[in-house]
Amino acid sequence: MNKKAIITSALPYANGEIHLGHVASTYLPADVTTRFLKLNGVEAYYVCASDDFGTPILIQSEKEGKTPAEYVAYWNKRDYDDFSAFNIGFDYFYKTSSQENIVFVQNVFKKLNDSGHIYEKEIIQFYCNNDKKFLPDRYVKGICPYCKAEDQYSDLCESCGRVPEEITDPKCSLCGQPPTKEKTKHYFFKLKNFGDSLFKWLDENQNLQKDVKKYVQNWIKSGLIDWDITRDIPWGVPVPLDDAEGKVFYGWFDNHLAYISTAIKFLNDKGIDGKAFWNSADIYHFIGKDIVYHHYLFLPAMRLGIDREYKLPDYIPTRGHLTLQGKKISKSRNWYIGLKQFLGYYPADYLRFYLVSINPYSQDDLNFDWDDFTTRINSELIGNLGNFVNRALGFTKKSFDGKVPESDSFDEQDLEAEQKIKNLASDVGFLMEQNHLDRALKKIMEFSSFFNQYFQHKEPWKRGTGTANCVYLSVNAARSMSIALFSFLPESSQKIWNQLGLEGEINKSSWNDMSELGIVSGHTLGDASPLFTKVEESDIEKLKSQLGPSGKE
């Protein structure tokens, strides 16, 4: 394991609140992985930024009577606060509109331009006569020319993930009128030139998901198209050329460069050489499957275009979309749960537990279902994990005045239990390294289930000969679980730690500590109390009824 890592997530667009779909694929897996790496002694930093530029922000800020800068400042703070409430532990959260990022983006462009990777071309662009403006990207909707999906943006088909050369049956998404076409000059990045080097990079990187890699390589084989990297709007990173007055970079040109500029700003401010650290670290970019094209083609091609001055990613963990009760999340149809809204109902760890449990390391879509959430929290989190910790610690408090008894020679069941503790770090760690976070959590739940059964079989309440061993091993198993769970359920794991009467913060432990019998005979436990509260079905019925069209509409 490399002892340095930089972790990023796709940047949240500064144009609305974070909802469950955002955290499921991108921020939660990145946070769980960062916590795991840190426990393993890796100098790991999780950096992110709000994505501040683009037409939608310009339009929305006008509607609200704010400057775009005021508008994005509000969402930058709000998003950061919501992430923090969900225990997403960014080491640094910045913004693409920062001066550091603007300078960095302009420098990268100059290097690409000097190397002959940029050219200027007159293009015909959609123009809305009704709204009197050029219509970039998200302001034109139509039919995808590749997969024929309807109601897709002109710069990205959310159905097949490709970037259309030209959308079919275009309509202005502001007024719904068919736009006309007008001439304008734009700058293009010669993506076509990088087909072979991209293919080779994909081939050589063994950390990327095979299925994603394969279809990206098929895109390359079918022929890449050069990439229009400028827009005719006043809000964005200005193109640093004398004859490019009024032109800014397309958001996808500048936003992933903020991964680098944000990391370097953060590290340099800490007195670490940011560029040297980036180039010697493992680089992770966590994304959802809708932005594969950008992260597997545009992003690496730009880094190749500046002669790999900044290392290409080692890992691009890509996951599917979250649906809600089997339907696509839609704010306009009120089929939607905001992160802040959810955290008003239940603790962050309930949502973290559920989303990791249902989220495989694949591009398969996953579904948030209120009934399934209820079942998993009540039967797995409370009935299995919470029950074991409460039994083991509660019994020790009641029967031994909270003091861990002296163990005796182990019988066969005790030896099996001891072996489970000794294997836990490697069993769970192997799955974490493979990015199978759902399977790693399942492995911890199996460990808890084993110890529930062990406790039941040993019947310590009968005060037989094996009672002391059962209590000693069960208390140690609770300690092991608290460390194993920290990456997934940081608040609950700290609660277990405190109830065990252990001092300090659990994040100061190391990963392999969980496979030690770290609690000695004679140790005094803290106060034990139930970790979780049952989810009531009557409450869930109310929450389900809030989805969909409301009376206000």
LOPABA-5200 format. One record per residue (C-alpha): residue number from 1; residue in one letter; x, y, z. Coordinates in pm, whole numbers, plus 50000, padded with zeros to 5 digits. Layout:
N
n | res | X | Y | Z
NUM | A | X | Y | Z
...
REM end
This chain:
553
n | res | X | Y | Z
1 | M | 50000 | 50000 | 50000
2 | N | 50137 | 50339 | 49894
3 | K | 50184 | 50553 | 50204
4 | K | 50046 | 50865 | 50034
5 | A | 49705 | 50922 | 49876
6 | I | 49491 | 51205 | 49743
7 | I | 49120 | 51133 | 49721
8 | T | 48874 | 51346 | 49524
9 | S | 48504 | 51322 | 49442
10 | A | 48320 | 51468 | 49146
11 | L | 48262 | 51831 | 49238
12 | P | 47913 | 51926 | 49358
13 | Y | 47756 | 52185 | 49129
14 | A | 47694 | 52506 | 49328
15 | N | 47334 | 52527 | 49214
16 | G | 47125 | 52338 | 49467
17 | E | 47133 | 52119 | 49773
18 | I | 47301 | 51782 | 49811
19 | H | 47055 | 51492 | 49793
20 | L | 47080 | 51119 | 49864
21 | G | 47176 | 51039 | 49505
22 | H | 47486 | 51256 | 49527
23 | V | 47627 | 51100 | 49843
24 | A | 47553 | 50737 | 49749
25 | S | 47781 | 50705 | 49447
26 | T | 48049 | 50961 | 49511
27 | Y | 48104 | 51121 | 49852
28 | L | 48027 | 50837 | 50092
29 | P | 48247 | 50574 | 49919
30 | A | 48530 | 50831 | 49903
31 | D | 48492 | 50917 | 50271
32 | V | 48484 | 50550 | 50380
33 | T | 48796 | 50480 | 50172
34 | T | 48983 | 50783 | 50312
35 | R | 48910 | 50680 | 50670
36 | F | 49031 | 50327 | 50591
37 | L | 49355 | 50455 | 50436
38 | K | 49424 | 50684 | 50732
39 | L | 49376 | 50398 | 50980
40 | N | 49633 | 50208 | 50773
41 | G | 49892 | 50480 | 50830
42 | V | 49856 | 50630 | 50482
43 | E | 49907 | 51007 | 50463
44 | A | 49573 | 51048 | 50287
45 | Y | 49394 | 51374 | 50207
46 | Y | 49036 | 51402 | 50083
47 | V | 48990 | 51727 | 49890
48 | C | 48689 | 51864 | 49708
49 | A | 48547 | 52195 | 49582
50 | S | 48220 | 52343 | 49466
51 | D | 48185 | 52362 | 49087
52 | D | 48103 | 52731 | 49051
53 | F | 48086 | 52812 | 48680
54 | G | 47840 | 52757 | 48397
55 | T | 47519 | 52884 | 48241
56 | P | 47269 | 52736 | 48492
57 | I | 47435 | 52932 | 48774
58 | L | 47435 | 53249 | 48567
59 | I | 47061 | 53218 | 48495
60 | Q | 46964 | 53122 | 48850
61 | S | 47166 | 53401 | 49012
62 | E | 46994 | 53652 | 48778
63 | K | 46654 | 53518 | 48887
64 | E | 46747 | 53563 | 49253
65 | G | 46890 | 53912 | 49202
66 | K | 47239 | 53806 | 49313
67 | T | 47578 | 53819 | 49146
68 | P | 47699 | 53473 | 49038
69 | A | 47978 | 53502 | 49299
70 | E | 47727 | 53569 | 49580
71 | Y | 47508 | 53284 | 49459
72 | V | 47785 | 53022 | 49451
73 | A | 47925 | 53141 | 49788
74 | Y | 47588 | 53053 | 49945
75 | W | 47584 | 52703 | 49794
76 | N | 47950 | 52639 | 49872
77 | K | 47881 | 52696 | 50243
78 | R | 47547 | 52515 | 50244
79 | D | 47690 | 52207 | 50069
80 | Y | 47990 | 52196 | 50301
81 | D | 47761 | 52220 | 50607
82 | D | 47540 | 51937 | 50477
83 | F | 47841 | 51716 | 50403
84 | S | 47980 | 51786 | 50750
85 | A | 47650 | 51689 | 50914
86 | F | 47676 | 51357 | 50728
87 | N | 48033 | 51312 | 50857
88 | I | 48194 | 51343 | 50515
89 | G | 48540 | 51432 | 50642
90 | F | 48697 | 51652 | 50377
91 | D | 49048 | 51763 | 50465
92 | Y | 48982 | 52065 | 50245
93 | F | 48675 | 52195 | 50060
94 | Y | 48742 | 52482 | 49819
95 | K | 48589 | 52625 | 49499
96 | T | 48658 | 52628 | 49124
97 | S | 48614 | 53008 | 49122
98 | S | 48917 | 53048 | 49350
99 | Q | 49201 | 53261 | 49221
100 | E | 49433 | 52961 | 49252
101 | N | 49216 | 52751 | 49024
102 | I | 49165 | 53029 | 48768
103 | V | 49543 | 53083 | 48738
104 | F | 49607 | 52707 | 48724
105 | V | 49347 | 52650 | 48450
106 | Q | 49483 | 52936 | 48240
107 | N | 49837 | 52799 | 48277
108 | V | 49731 | 52450 | 48169
109 | F | 49555 | 52601 | 47866
110 | K | 49868 | 52800 | 47771
111 | K | 50081 | 52484 | 47790
112 | L | 49833 | 52289 | 47577
113 | N | 49817 | 52577 | 47329
114 | D | 50198 | 52610 | 47311
115 | S | 50223 | 52235 | 47246
116 | G | 49985 | 52257 | 46950
117 | H | 49689 | 52081 | 47113
118 | I | 49447 | 52375 | 47075
119 | Y | 49297 | 52533 | 46762
120 | E | 49039 | 52800 | 46686
121 | K | 48742 | 52726 | 46462
122 | E | 48430 | 52907 | 46354
123 | I | 48128 | 52706 | 46457
124 | I | 47757 | 52726 | 46416
125 | Q | 47598 | 52741 | 46760
126 | F | 47241 | 52724 | 46876
127 | Y | 47094 | 53067 | 46939
128 | C | 46754 | 53139 | 47093
129 | N | 46584 | 53434 | 46922
130 | N | 46323 | 53436 | 47196
131 | D | 46576 | 53465 | 47482
132 | K | 46832 | 53656 | 47271
133 | K | 47134 | 53447 | 47370
134 | F | 47365 | 53170 | 47256
135 | L | 47260 | 52841 | 47410
136 | P | 47552 | 52642 | 47548
137 | D | 47525 | 52288 | 47684
138 | R | 47245 | 52249 | 47931
139 | Y | 47027 | 52506 | 47755
140 | V | 46963 | 52276 | 47463
141 | K | 46775 | 51951 | 47506
142 | G | 46686 | 51689 | 47249
143 | I | 46729 | 51326 | 47145
144 | C | 47065 | 51150 | 47186
145 | P | 47198 | 51058 | 46838
146 | Y | 47362 | 50742 | 46978
147 | C | 47104 | 50568 | 47198
148 | K | 46793 | 50769 | 47094
149 | A | 46707 | 50860 | 47455
150 | E | 46479 | 51166 | 47473
151 | D | 46508 | 51479 | 47688
152 | Q | 46890 | 51472 | 47699
153 | Y | 47133 | 51765 | 47731
154 | S | 47338 | 51865 | 47429
155 | D | 47668 | 51809 | 47615
156 | L | 47590 | 51476 | 47786
157 | C | 47347 | 51190 | 47741
158 | E | 47264 | 51068 | 48090
159 | S | 47127 | 50746 | 47945
160 | C | 47435 | 50614 | 47757
161 | G | 47701 | 50846 | 47904
162 | R | 47829 | 50973 | 47569
163 | V | 47882 | 51333 | 47459
164 | P | 47680 | 51390 | 47142
165 | E | 47847 | 51560 | 46846
166 | E | 47508 | 51717 | 46776
167 | I | 47179 | 51660 | 46956
168 | T | 46875 | 51556 | 46747
169 | D | 46553 | 51764 | 46750
170 | P | 46700 | 52045 | 46966
171 | K | 46485 | 52273 | 47183
172 | C | 46579 | 52569 | 47403
173 | S | 46541 | 52442 | 47758
174 | L | 46449 | 52793 | 47877
175 | C | 46149 | 52854 | 47654
176 | G | 46101 | 52527 | 47462
177 | Q | 46134 | 52694 | 47119
178 | P | 46355 | 52536 | 46849
179 | P | 46674 | 52747 | 46836
180 | T | 46831 | 52890 | 46521
181 | K | 47199 | 52857 | 46434
182 | E | 47447 | 53144 | 46436
183 | K | 47822 | 53170 | 46376
184 | T | 48072 | 53215 | 46659
185 | K | 48442 | 53132 | 46714
186 | H | 48540 | 52867 | 46969
187 | Y | 48861 | 52698 | 47082
188 | F | 48899 | 52322 | 47052
189 | F | 49118 | 52065 | 47225
190 | K | 49258 | 51799 | 46987
191 | L | 49117 | 51499 | 47174
192 | K | 49145 | 51291 | 46853
193 | N | 49525 | 51308 | 46881
194 | F | 49521 | 51123 | 47212
195 | G | 49334 | 50807 | 47109
196 | D | 49638 | 50580 | 47107
197 | S | 49795 | 50715 | 47428
198 | L | 49459 | 50700 | 47610
199 | F | 49406 | 50343 | 47496
200 | K | 49755 | 50248 | 47619
201 | W | 49703 | 50421 | 47955
202 | L | 49373 | 50238 | 48004
203 | D | 49535 | 49909 | 47909
204 | E | 49820 | 49952 | 48156
205 | N | 49613 | 50070 | 48453
206 | Q | 49506 | 49750 | 48629
207 | N | 49313 | 49936 | 48901
208 | L | 49027 | 50050 | 48677
209 | Q | 48700 | 49857 | 48657
210 | K | 48726 | 49619 | 48363
211 | D | 48376 | 49680 | 48228
212 | V | 48416 | 50060 | 48231
213 | K | 48761 | 50038 | 48075
214 | K | 48629 | 49811 | 47798
215 | Y | 48350 | 50036 | 47682
216 | V | 48570 | 50347 | 47700
217 | Q | 48820 | 50164 | 47477
218 | N | 48533 | 50087 | 47239
219 | W | 48452 | 50460 | 47227
220 | I | 48816 | 50526 | 47138
221 | K | 48807 | 50260 | 46864
222 | S | 48490 | 50411 | 46716
223 | G | 48671 | 50747 | 46690
224 | L | 48703 | 51040 | 46930
225 | I | 48589 | 51389 | 46836
226 | D | 48776 | 51708 | 46918
227 | W | 48639 | 51890 | 47217
228 | D | 48489 | 52239 | 47216
229 | I | 48635 | 52393 | 47534
230 | T | 48497 | 52750 | 47525
231 | R | 48159 | 52917 | 47573
232 | D | 48005 | 53257 | 47496
233 | I | 47895 | 53355 | 47847
234 | P | 48028 | 53608 | 48100
235 | W | 48064 | 53367 | 48396
236 | G | 48363 | 53133 | 48390
237 | V | 48743 | 53121 | 48371
238 | P | 48843 | 53375 | 48102
239 | V | 49035 | 53235 | 47803
240 | P | 49382 | 53400 | 47835
241 | L | 49424 | 53509 | 47472
242 | D | 49406 | 53861 | 47329
243 | D | 49148 | 53771 | 47065
244 | A | 48926 | 53569 | 47301
245 | E | 48740 | 53862 | 47455
246 | G | 48413 | 53754 | 47620
247 | K | 48493 | 53384 | 47603
248 | V | 48528 | 53154 | 47903
249 | F | 48620 | 52789 | 47940
250 | Y | 48355 | 52522 | 47935
251 | G | 48297 | 52403 | 48294
252 | W | 48434 | 52056 | 48221
253 | F | 48763 | 52207 | 48109
254 | D | 48822 | 52380 | 48441
255 | N | 48641 | 52180 | 48707
256 | H | 48854 | 51864 | 48720
257 | L | 49169 | 52077 | 48713
258 | A | 49041 | 52198 | 49051
259 | Y | 49123 | 51852 | 49188
260 | I | 49488 | 51940 | 49134
261 | S | 49483 | 52313 | 49217
262 | T | 49282 | 52252 | 49538
263 | A | 49512 | 51970 | 49655
264 | I | 49823 | 52176 | 49581
265 | K | 49688 | 52487 | 49759
266 | F | 49597 | 52277 | 50065
267 | L | 49931 | 52092 | 50076
268 | N | 50145 | 52400 | 50010
269 | D | 49961 | 52583 | 50291
270 | K | 50058 | 52293 | 50521
271 | G | 50423 | 52336 | 50424
272 | I | 50423 | 52025 | 50200
273 | D | 50541 | 52045 | 49837
274 | G | 50197 | 51993 | 49677
275 | K | 50313 | 51902 | 49328
276 | A | 50572 | 51652 | 49453
277 | F | 50314 | 51496 | 49686
278 | W | 50056 | 51464 | 49406
279 | N | 50307 | 51292 | 49180
280 | S | 50418 | 51043 | 49447
281 | A | 50070 | 50961 | 49585
282 | D | 49797 | 50720 | 49482
283 | I | 49531 | 50935 | 49312
284 | Y | 49163 | 50841 | 49352
285 | H | 48877 | 51011 | 49164
286 | F | 48537 | 50887 | 49289
287 | I | 48258 | 50940 | 49034
288 | G | 47911 | 50837 | 48925
289 | K | 47869 | 50655 | 48594
290 | D | 47721 | 50960 | 48415
291 | I | 48063 | 51134 | 48398
292 | V | 48281 | 50844 | 48279
293 | Y | 48346 | 51017 | 47944
294 | H | 48497 | 51320 | 48115
295 | H | 48711 | 51128 | 48364
296 | Y | 48835 | 50850 | 48137
297 | L | 48894 | 51066 | 47826
298 | F | 48904 | 51445 | 47877
299 | L | 49082 | 51447 | 48214
300 | P | 49364 | 51203 | 48128
301 | A | 49407 | 51352 | 47777
302 | M | 49466 | 51698 | 47924
303 | R | 49727 | 51560 | 48164
304 | L | 49891 | 51371 | 47878
305 | G | 49884 | 51696 | 47678
306 | I | 50104 | 51867 | 47938
307 | D | 50346 | 51571 | 47938
308 | R | 50211 | 51413 | 48257
309 | E | 50332 | 51709 | 48462
310 | Y | 50064 | 51596 | 48706
311 | K | 50010 | 51226 | 48758
312 | L | 49707 | 51057 | 48600
313 | P | 49461 | 50882 | 48834
314 | D | 49540 | 50537 | 48972
315 | Y | 49178 | 50467 | 49067
316 | I | 48849 | 50599 | 48927
317 | P | 48588 | 50412 | 49134
318 | T | 48266 | 50440 | 48934
319 | R | 47923 | 50359 | 49072
320 | G | 47565 | 50364 | 48947
321 | H | 47280 | 50606 | 49007
322 | L | 47048 | 50599 | 49305
323 | T | 46676 | 50569 | 49237
324 | L | 46415 | 50645 | 49503
325 | Q | 46137 | 50392 | 49561
326 | G | 46221 | 50248 | 49217
327 | K | 46189 | 50580 | 49031
328 | K | 46441 | 50835 | 48904
329 | I | 46515 | 51115 | 49154
330 | S | 46354 | 51441 | 49039
331 | K | 46341 | 51763 | 49237
332 | S | 46077 | 51918 | 49009
333 | R | 45844 | 51621 | 49068
334 | N | 45919 | 51619 | 49443
335 | W | 46058 | 51266 | 49404
336 | Y | 46355 | 51361 | 49608
337 | I | 46509 | 51354 | 49956
338 | G | 46763 | 51624 | 50042
339 | L | 47053 | 51519 | 50263
340 | K | 46972 | 51785 | 50523
341 | Q | 46607 | 51677 | 50518
342 | F | 46701 | 51312 | 50581
343 | L | 46934 | 51401 | 50868
344 | G | 46636 | 51571 | 51033
345 | Y | 46468 | 51228 | 51052
346 | Y | 46748 | 50982 | 51137
347 | P | 47114 | 50980 | 51245
348 | A | 47385 | 51004 | 50979
349 | D | 47508 | 50652 | 51061
350 | Y | 47169 | 50498 | 50968
351 | L | 47198 | 50645 | 50620
352 | R | 47569 | 50563 | 50590
353 | F | 47498 | 50202 | 50690
354 | Y | 47211 | 50163 | 50446
355 | L | 47376 | 50329 | 50145
356 | V | 47700 | 50131 | 50180
357 | S | 47501 | 49807 | 50228
358 | I | 47307 | 49843 | 49901
359 | N | 47590 | 49990 | 49690
360 | P | 47811 | 49738 | 49504
361 | Y | 48137 | 49830 | 49333
362 | S | 47978 | 49842 | 48991
363 | Q | 47778 | 50066 | 48761
364 | D | 47454 | 49892 | 48850
365 | D | 47194 | 50138 | 48970
366 | L | 47084 | 50105 | 49331
367 | N | 46750 | 50185 | 49488
368 | F | 46667 | 50365 | 49811
369 | D | 46354 | 50199 | 49946
370 | W | 46201 | 50314 | 50273
371 | D | 46073 | 49964 | 50366
372 | D | 46409 | 49804 | 50294
373 | F | 46579 | 50081 | 50494
374 | T | 46351 | 50003 | 50790
375 | T | 46420 | 49629 | 50772
376 | R | 46797 | 49666 | 50745
377 | I | 46826 | 49918 | 51026
378 | N | 46600 | 49725 | 51263
379 | S | 46719 | 49371 | 51190
380 | E | 47086 | 49421 | 51096
381 | L | 47212 | 49741 | 51257
382 | I | 47001 | 49712 | 51574
383 | G | 46907 | 49341 | 51590
384 | N | 47256 | 49216 | 51510
385 | L | 47526 | 49475 | 51577
386 | G | 47357 | 49689 | 51842
387 | N | 47223 | 49380 | 52015
388 | F | 47564 | 49213 | 52044
389 | V | 47743 | 49520 | 52181
390 | N | 47463 | 49585 | 52429
391 | R | 47454 | 49220 | 52546
392 | A | 47831 | 49187 | 52587
393 | L | 47884 | 49517 | 52768
394 | G | 47555 | 49514 | 52959
395 | F | 47620 | 49164 | 53094
396 | T | 47974 | 49258 | 53200
397 | K | 47842 | 49564 | 53385
398 | K | 47569 | 49367 | 53559
399 | S | 47754 | 49047 | 53644
400 | F | 48112 | 49165 | 53692
401 | D | 48065 | 49528 | 53805
402 | G | 48193 | 49637 | 53466
403 | K | 48535 | 49473 | 53517
404 | V | 48661 | 49236 | 53247
405 | P | 48721 | 48898 | 53417
406 | E | 49040 | 48691 | 53412
407 | S | 49032 | 48446 | 53120
408 | D | 49111 | 48076 | 53159
409 | S | 49237 | 47818 | 52911
410 | F | 49025 | 47837 | 52594
411 | D | 48800 | 47557 | 52473
412 | E | 48730 | 47492 | 52104
413 | Q | 48458 | 47758 | 52075
414 | D | 48680 | 48014 | 52247
415 | L | 48969 | 47937 | 52013
416 | E | 48741 | 47981 | 51711
417 | A | 48622 | 48313 | 51850
418 | E | 48979 | 48427 | 51915
419 | Q | 49073 | 48335 | 51556
420 | K | 48782 | 48543 | 51422
421 | I | 48926 | 48847 | 51603
422 | K | 49277 | 48776 | 51475
423 | N | 49153 | 48747 | 51113
424 | L | 48920 | 49048 | 51112
425 | A | 49172 | 49315 | 50999
426 | S | 49291 | 49111 | 50699
427 | D | 48943 | 48977 | 50606
428 | V | 48785 | 49323 | 50599
429 | G | 49099 | 49505 | 50478
430 | F | 49131 | 49286 | 50169
431 | L | 48778 | 49381 | 50057
432 | M | 48837 | 49751 | 50136
433 | E | 49151 | 49755 | 49921
434 | Q | 48948 | 49604 | 49635
435 | N | 48693 | 49886 | 49684
436 | H | 48418 | 49634 | 49771
437 | L | 48290 | 49847 | 50057
438 | D | 47951 | 49674 | 50071
439 | R | 48117 | 49333 | 50110
440 | A | 48356 | 49468 | 50374
441 | L | 48062 | 49598 | 50580
442 | K | 47885 | 49266 | 50533
443 | K | 48197 | 49088 | 50665
444 | I | 48182 | 49302 | 50983
445 | M | 47812 | 49216 | 51022
446 | E | 47895 | 48844 | 50983
447 | F | 48157 | 48888 | 51258
448 | S | 47891 | 49045 | 51483
449 | S | 47648 | 48766 | 51400
450 | F | 47910 | 48502 | 51486
451 | F | 47967 | 48662 | 51827
452 | N | 47594 | 48687 | 51895
453 | Q | 47572 | 48311 | 51841
454 | Y | 47890 | 48248 | 52040
455 | F | 47745 | 48443 | 52334
456 | Q | 47418 | 48250 | 52305
457 | H | 47593 | 47909 | 52296
458 | K | 47821 | 47984 | 52590
459 | E | 47527 | 48097 | 52809
460 | P | 47743 | 48310 | 53042
461 | W | 47436 | 48397 | 53252
462 | K | 47446 | 48038 | 53387
463 | R | 47786 | 48125 | 53539
464 | G | 47944 | 47800 | 53418
465 | T | 48315 | 47732 | 53374
466 | G | 48342 | 47914 | 53039
467 | T | 48175 | 48238 | 53152
468 | A | 48492 | 48442 | 53204
469 | N | 48634 | 48345 | 52863
470 | C | 48306 | 48432 | 52691
471 | V | 48292 | 48776 | 52852
472 | Y | 48662 | 48846 | 52791
473 | L | 48642 | 48752 | 52420
474 | S | 48304 | 48922 | 52363
475 | V | 48427 | 49253 | 52507
476 | N | 48736 | 49228 | 52287
477 | A | 48516 | 49151 | 51985
478 | A | 48319 | 49470 | 52057
479 | R | 48647 | 49661 | 52058
480 | S | 48749 | 49501 | 51727
481 | M | 48414 | 49595 | 51574
482 | S | 48441 | 49956 | 51690
483 | I | 48769 | 49997 | 51495
484 | A | 48640 | 49805 | 51190
485 | L | 48324 | 50018 | 51183
486 | F | 48499 | 50355 | 51210
487 | S | 48529 | 50401 | 50833
488 | F | 48157 | 50331 | 50787
489 | L | 47986 | 50456 | 51104
490 | P | 48221 | 50707 | 51269
491 | E | 47978 | 50827 | 51539
492 | S | 47860 | 50481 | 51644
493 | S | 48212 | 50340 | 51651
494 | Q | 48321 | 50620 | 51886
495 | K | 48019 | 50546 | 52109
496 | I | 48122 | 50179 | 52135
497 | W | 48478 | 50291 | 52212
498 | N | 48355 | 50517 | 52492
499 | Q | 48124 | 50247 | 52634
500 | L | 48423 | 50013 | 52643
501 | G | 48591 | 50265 | 52872
502 | L | 48870 | 50330 | 52623
503 | E | 49029 | 50673 | 52614
504 | G | 49080 | 50917 | 52330
505 | E | 48953 | 50925 | 51974
506 | I | 48907 | 50599 | 51788
507 | N | 49058 | 50747 | 51471
508 | K | 49396 | 50743 | 51650
509 | S | 49386 | 50361 | 51639
510 | S | 49550 | 50169 | 51360
511 | W | 49367 | 49925 | 51133
512 | N | 49553 | 49617 | 51254
513 | D | 49470 | 49701 | 51618
514 | M | 49130 | 49539 | 51563
515 | S | 49293 | 49195 | 51543
516 | E | 49461 | 49231 | 51882
517 | L | 49299 | 49127 | 52210
518 | G | 49343 | 49486 | 52324
519 | I | 49131 | 49481 | 52640
520 | V | 49301 | 49312 | 52932
521 | S | 49148 | 49135 | 53230
522 | G | 49070 | 49385 | 53505
523 | H | 48986 | 49667 | 53262
524 | T | 48682 | 49870 | 53369
525 | L | 48413 | 49945 | 53110
526 | G | 48238 | 50279 | 53068
527 | D | 47860 | 50323 | 53087
528 | A | 47665 | 50095 | 52852
529 | S | 47346 | 50210 | 52681
530 | P | 47168 | 50110 | 52357
531 | L | 47349 | 50244 | 52050
532 | F | 47048 | 50277 | 51822
533 | T | 46674 | 50345 | 51832
534 | K | 46425 | 50141 | 51633
535 | V | 46282 | 50283 | 51310
536 | E | 45902 | 50289 | 51347
537 | E | 45696 | 50178 | 51047
538 | S | 45432 | 50444 | 51120
539 | D | 45701 | 50715 | 51078
540 | I | 45815 | 50559 | 50750
541 | E | 45458 | 50561 | 50613
542 | K | 45444 | 50936 | 50680
543 | L | 45777 | 50991 | 50500
544 | K | 45662 | 50785 | 50201
545 | S | 45344 | 50990 | 50176
546 | Q | 45550 | 51311 | 50144
547 | L | 45699 | 51199 | 49812
548 | G | 45539 | 51302 | 49483
549 | P | 45306 | 51587 | 49384
550 | S | 45206 | 51804 | 49677
551 | G | 44896 | 52016 | 49724
552 | K | 45105 | 52328 | 49663
553 | E | 45162 | 52218 | 49304
REM end
